Amino acid sequence: MAVIAVVDYDMGNLHSVCKGLERAGATPQITDRPDEIAQADAVVLPGVGAFDPAVQHLRSRHLEAPIKQAIASGKPFLGICLGLQILFDGSEEGQEPGLGIVPGVVRHFRREPGITIPHMGWNQLNLTQPQLPIWQSLPAQPWVYFVHSYYVDPIDPQARAATVTHGSQIVTAAIARDNLMAVQFHPEKSSDAGLQILANFVSQVRTASLVESR
């Protein structure tokens, strides 16, 4: 059974993420230990809250290098919500440098009439890389659950895996690059579509583990 390290840095509701992964058939392991992250078949980086405390907590626990090494190793990696944002160079929310794994910055929604900030609740994805394994068996424009005031703006538009529209603003809702996948929404709160996404990720983990064991 696939062991998935769920990175614990005091910035997320790890329980709901783990329950979703368990329902998808994985064995989640909540950890802040570099050796367990290195040994896991895959890594999930969840997160809720503010950008600066998140990267400060990661660095205080010496987790920046293990996260970068996990991604560089080729093992499946999934960032969720704040776990997407801290992969970028920095954020308009704070002063701390991000992990710099994905070139670009995190921006605040522009205020405009008729929209609320934070962007909270159900919204539809536009899948800009619809053939990705993570989107398998989903409808063309799946409904997922968001809670965020900031969104990622990658320098390379090819990194976008999905967008979402809030008011007149079309922003990045997910990124994908090789073994790295990260989403702004909460799959663990997104009902059937979210569980399907987690199941697809677990399926990718199993496939990668089989290839590596040959």
Beta strands, then each sheet from edge to edge (+ up, - down):
strand 1: 3-7
strand 2: 27-31
strand 3: 42-45
strand 4: 77-80
strand 5: 88-91
strand 6: 102-108
strand 7: 119-124
strand 8: 126-127
strand 9: 143-148
strand 10: 150-154
strand 11: 160-166
strand 12: 169-177
strand 13: 180-183
sheet 1: 2+ 1+ 3+ 4+ 13+ 12- 11+ 8-
sheet 2: 5+ 6+ 10-
sheet 3: 7+ 9-
end
